[in-house]
Amino acid sequence: MSVPMIIKPSVVVATAVADSGGNFSTTVMLTEHGTYTITATGATSGVTATQVVRVVAASTDGNAAGSGTTGNGSNNNDLASTGIDPSVLVWSLIGVGALAAGAGTVVISRRRSRQNAEA
């Protein structure tokens, strides 16, 4: 039986300076597979924000900058497809065409019925 495992690395403390809106940015390097919890606490406000990050493939060269060409666990530099599948677009167009054909048939049928009733 396989059970998911959460790796709890040692605690790393980093400091970042927030702007007037409370926004900040810092770099964190995660080189091992696993689930990490990143927590930020305001020094003055005490407000805490937490984000869970799951690393599914560690970088082979130690550079996990997240640019899409490194740190993705593959050597061919391909990015994941995040757009719509082309077949969905084709079937959507076919569906819209069928709906328009059905609506056109109803309109023509009613028009002929009215003409026959008036004659």
Helices and strands as residue ranges (DSSP letters): E 34-41, E 48-55, H 86-118
